[in-house]
Amino acid sequence: MMAKAFICGASSTSLSVDERAFVATERPWGLILFARNCHEPEQIRDLVAEFRECVADIDAPVLIDQEGGRVRRLRPPIVADYPPGDVYGRIFARDRQAGVRAAWAGARLIGADLHDLGINVDCLPIVDVRFPETDDVIGDRAYGDTPDQVAEIGRAVASGLEAAGVLPVLKHIPGHGRATVDSHHELPVVDAAKSELCDVDFAPFRKLNDLPLAMTAHIVYGAIDPQNCATQSPKMIGDIIRGEIGFDGCLMSDDVSMRALGGEMRERVASLFAAGCDLALHCNGDFAEMRDVAAASPELRGKALARANAAKARLRAPEPVDRKALREEFERLIGA
């Protein structure tokens, strides 16, 4: 049997009886972890193993949002802390080479932390270009306010993760930077001209369009599709993400439980697949919602299956590294 085209969460630090049965029956492509799932290292490894045991024949990835700064699901003492993306941007502005090296080193160390726990996908890099009006939901997570700087730091982060044996996820495609509200709570609408979007917002994604995975933005781009957010827009996915940006990797939605999306859960999920997403991402661990997501998600087939398999094929064993020496170098670079 094939995996289904969705990624689920879990409610606690181990799978409940119902969750184990759900995972075994519905066969999600992957699991995403949050702070509620992560108490201490051995427990995390057990949860990861428990999930994979339920879907043993589909080599299911385990994902997490471990950016550093505000967005980190693992915190001390489980792992060391890391700075937000803005720190790399500020170093880059003073010394380009040092900024790129700091970003690579930070991602390499984060990847090593994750690999130790059995987690093999990190929802990073975030290559949204920052503007004066950018909502704080992005804020200091951004690597800078120019497409070239953002793309170069994003490339370093992606390379650092892959060197650690962890797949990167490009987000939030095609660009969250102009949003003035938080899509967790309401639907952002961006009114910039298409030419501006292509020249600035979409540009870093174009430069990183070879990455294996990307996550959509729940944002309406009025100049292109005033009726639908990118996640649910055939025009945004077909013409912009696949066309203008040229991304041909595996495309997952941002969290379908976010309030930017309207309608019943099954409608939300059906519409993102109709628009061209390959995977639906559901994060909050609400069991009733998980069942609705699973019911509306097809089995992975055709191009979506090929893209998902191509992403997993990018996984490799971690490259050798002296972690102690790299951490010392990283701390010097960021001025810790």
Secondary structure, 3 states (H helix, E strand, C coil): CCCEEEEECCCCCCCCHHHHHHHHHHCEEEEEECHHHCCCHHHHHHHHHHHHHHCCCCCCCEEECEEECCEECCCCCCCCCCCCHHHHHHHHHHCHHHHHHHHHHHHHHHHHHHHHCCCCEECCCECCCCCCCCCCCCHHHCCCCCHHHHHHHHHHHHHHHHHCCCEEEEEEECCCCCCCCCCCCCCCEECCCHHHHHHHHCHHHHHCCCCCEEEECCCEECCCCCCCCHHHCHHHHHHHHHHHCCCCCEEEEEECCCCCCCCCHHHHHHHHHHHCCCEEECCCCCHHHHHHHHHHCCECCHHHHHHHHHHHHCCCCCCCCCHHHHHHHHHHHHCC
